[in-house]
């Protein structure tokens, strides 16, 4: 019998420690029930939960946190009761009998980063960390590189900070939230000393954009989920191979904004 715990044990094999990291594991449910189907997605949003239920998946494997109210960047300790939007998610999980298993920093270096590099045509990194990397590439303008990234991710638009005519050959990546100001310390410690001229990231902020400008680094911003979805699709493929007797579905995460 395949249970959620069976899936957790398989996902743990991607971590050199043989265990998931502290922010990972079951966010809802115990994982003891027999798995009828697995839905892999970036976040267990209301729409993703409904999708899982419609496709008879009683286990969601997601990359991000389930609720907003207890997110550690702003939550009080203790955080108090779930916010209404969170309670809607929890109520849906109860109604459909769905468990939620988070796998995050374990698969960033094994699936998310490598898949991103591959689809946007970056060579193997000269340096890599758990959620960032540095690559030497054939010289290219920032604008041309940005278009290549946009098309590879299937996006209609993205944001570029810096001179689009600048020619770069030393490129960093910091997918997901790696371009936000709260992660500038990663740039300082791991990427700027290696001379990056451009940084391809998931999402960024005004503060971080200005920090990049002052350092002469162009920022190519995609979207947090868009930069990580391809790696999660690859993870779904690995789960499908390992658990071939149950359906494994990948649900792409919709980009939450448009431009006018």
Secondary structure as GFF3:
##gff-version 3
##sequence-region A 1 260
A	DSSP	alpha_helix	4	12	.	.	.	ID=ss1
A	DSSP	beta_strand	25	28	.	.	.	ID=ss2
A	DSSP	beta_strand	37	41	.	.	.	ID=ss3
A	DSSP	alpha_helix	46	54	.	.	.	ID=ss4
A	DSSP	beta_strand	59	62	.	.	.	ID=ss5
A	DSSP	alpha_helix	84	96	.	.	.	ID=ss6
A	DSSP	beta_strand	99	102	.	.	.	ID=ss7
A	DSSP	alpha_helix	105	107	.	.	.	ID=ss8
A	DSSP	pi_helix	108	112	.	.	.	ID=ss9
A	DSSP	alpha_helix	113	119	.	.	.	ID=ss10
A	DSSP	beta_strand	127	128	.	.	.	ID=ss11
A	DSSP	beta_strand	133	141	.	.	.	ID=ss12
A	DSSP	alpha_helix	142	152	.	.	.	ID=ss13
A	DSSP	beta_strand	159	161	.	.	.	ID=ss14
A	DSSP	beta_strand	167	174	.	.	.	ID=ss15
A	DSSP	three_ten_helix	181	183	.	.	.	ID=ss16
A	DSSP	alpha_helix	184	186	.	.	.	ID=ss17
A	DSSP	pi_helix	187	191	.	.	.	ID=ss18
A	DSSP	three_ten_helix	192	194	.	.	.	ID=ss19
A	DSSP	beta_strand	198	201	.	.	.	ID=ss20
A	DSSP	alpha_helix	206	214	.	.	.	ID=ss21
A	DSSP	beta_strand	218	221	.	.	.	ID=ss22
A	DSSP	alpha_helix	224	242	.	.	.	ID=ss23
A	DSSP	beta_strand	247	251	.	.	.	ID=ss24
###
